[in-house]
Amino acid sequence: MGLDKALEKDKVFGQYKDSRTALYGLGTETERALRDLENQYEIVGLLDSFRTDGELYGKRIISFDEAVGAGIRLIIAVARPGSCRAIAKRIGSRCRREGIALLDIRGKDLLETGRVSYCFPDIGGETKAELEKKIRDADVVSFDLFDTLVMRQTLSSDDVPVYVDCRLKEKGIFIRDFGRKRLASEKELSRNAAPTLVEIYQNLLEKSADQAANITAEQLADLEWRIDLELIAPRKEVCDIFRRSVESGKDVYILSDTYYNKSQLAQILEKCAVTKYMDILSSSDCGVGKTQGLFKVLKDRERSKRCLHIGDDIVADIEKARDYGFETYRVYSAADLFEAVGELGMSDCVESLSDHLKTGMFLARIFNSPFQFENEDKQIVIHNAYEIGYLICASMINDFVIWFWFNMKENHFRNIWFSARDGYLIKQMYEYMNQTSHDEEKTLYFLTSRIAAIRAGVRDDKDIRYIDEMKFSGTLEENMKERFGIDIGERACENDIKEEKGLMQWADIILKKAQKSYENYQKYINKLKIEQGDIAFFDFVAKGTIQMYMQRLTDNHLKGFYFLQLEKEHMKEMELDIQSFYEDERADACAIYDDYYILETILTAPHPTVKEFNDAGEPVFADETRSEREILCFRQVQQGIYDHFKTYIKLCPYAQRTLNKKLDEVFLELIHKVKITDLDFLNLVVEDSFFNRMTNVEDVI
């Protein structure tokens, strides 16, 4: 630690001297911290997430309530930075309520809320070029594994036992308080050694009253390993640097504090296309971790060679490596970068395992590179349309599809219609859920649009006035041509057109054509072989105009399922049966209200809008106005959404698929806050032919 940092640390801790204090953590670092701190602080006891009684290092282990009762004014977290973040999430709110300071052993205030930012103005470090120079100068290069070369697609490594518990319950195996016991066993065995995963589970089963679980430590360890392997994603730039280090002739090693063995770590590396290295030194194989002598194992093997270690943990990877004469380079983990930007405002709305998974999947892509702080303007950047779909749009759309799917199963709909064109991607996602649930339920992509619906559905003057109230951006002639397919130029000269009468001056013509349109639409619908019973009718964000007119074309009752219904109060008299995903919220208070134009441009089909049906009941489409490049762009966004959905469904246990609209909106609002560089996306046009409006996406971002 530099002199300035040491002085700053003394200043921070100095204000709490003689205060009643507790240390959080039961590892060997706590024993050393006790020796350093006991003469300056009145240390009442030790706190831990997994134990609330007993004694260790000559101090009582106490609960948080006991700490409050004892008048504790300071809690010092004796743990690595990543663990300190988890501690702050566990007890931070209670510390604030009770007026207890929470610092880590390095003097950092863990209750300090990071300022939300969308760039990296306050973060710096050695650059990628400096890392490559250090590698050139070294004979031996060792890489940390987790959070350096690879990362998990979930918010915390502590989540993994929760996934295991969920899978066990799916198999009918219940071990009371499983997650806490699993982490407590690891912590206990890691105090003076480096246990294997089987040893951790043996300890858990020995202390558990749930022996009737009828599962062995080996089976539990294998289950956790397989779940964890699924969660792993490579940090691509660091993996590329690893490969180049090997190609340049360096002796390259993996050093990892882990309960996994060498063979398992090799499988992780193989998944990430990292296959050539000198050796893997796992703490569980070597019997010691990085803070206990793992660097000595490598140093003894390579003797006098110049060694460089690359890792993310300031203590285990940097300070301990230097103790053994290694050069070091600190790689920022995704969690480090996330914390540096105030967690992008997500911290207050990430609660469930589902939220942890979504956030982890987000971090595994947005902060996959540890070198982003080197960008000239230091902004967070999204470079392509696929990432816009995956990172910004997917979470909200995923939650809607899950909500819709559960509604379909709960109400046992036999007819499910996904209306064109907004239902194009939603139908694919819904059917993917059916596939994973082995459900052979049939769904229908129903060809319709506002234009097709009104052309076939208008019956009287009241309908025409209702349509005329929806102001068209153009002339009356253009309005008639676009909405009803009627060219009034052939029927009246310019002087005969009365602007003040609007569409009503051609009511007879409209109603006569509507009868023909109705008959042709019926021919299309009759081909669909609709079963008896209600029809679940998907629409995106709408008032209900399409549903209102479609109801006139079928005897089956239509039950609408929308993202959001617009002008709900205005549509009450229409007596439409509509349930919205955003049902209870004020429409103008949710992000979907602000950004549904953008999503509507994304949630569309690669075919043009249908305007009506011909005498054979076949669709008549409008001319395609979008270029091949524009279609390719929004399909890339859709692919990002769909891939996110498939990953989420694969990784998230069924019982944990909870909805979080608040988090969804934080993701969606990023479209206005991060830098988007994909010009094809920015040049997309929001088309609304019914109102004759064209808006550039860039103008609404």
Buried (B, 14 or more C-beta within 10 A) or exposed (E): EEEEEEEBBEEBBEEBEEBBBBBBBBBBBBBEBBEEBBEBBBBBBBBBBBBEEEEBBEBBBBBBEBBBEBEBBBBBBBBBBBBBBBBBBBBBEBBEEBEBBBBBBBBBEBBEEBEEBBBBEEBEBBEBEEBBEBBEEBEBBBBBBBBBBBBBBBBBBBBBBBBBBBBBBEEEBEBEEBBBBBBBBBBBBBBEEBBBBBBBBBBBBEEBEBEEBEBEBEBBBBBBBEBBEBBBBBBBBBBEBBBEBBEEEBBBBBBBBBBBBBEBBBEBBEBBEBEEBBBBBBBBBBBBBBBBBBBBBBBEBBEEEBBBBBBBBBBBBBBBBEEBEBBBBBBBBBBBBBBBBBBBBBBEBBEBBBBBBBBBBBBBBBBBBBBBBBBEEBBBBBEBBBBBBBBBBBBBBBBBBBBBBEBBBEEEBBBBBBBBBBBBBBBBBBBBBBEEEEEEBEBBBBBBBBBBBBBBBBEEEEBBEBBBEBEBEEEBBEBBBBBBBBEBEEEBEEEEBEEEEBBEBBBEBBBEBBEBBBEBBBBBBEEBEBEEEBBBBBBBBBBBBBBBBBBBBBEBEBBBBBBBBBEBEEBEEBEBEBBBBBEEBEBEEBBBBBBBBBBBBBBBBBBBBBBBBEEEBEBEBBEEEBEEEBBEBBBBBBBBBBBBBBBBBEBBBEEBBEBBBBBBBBBBBBBBBBEBEBEBBBBBBBBBBBBBEEBEBEEBE
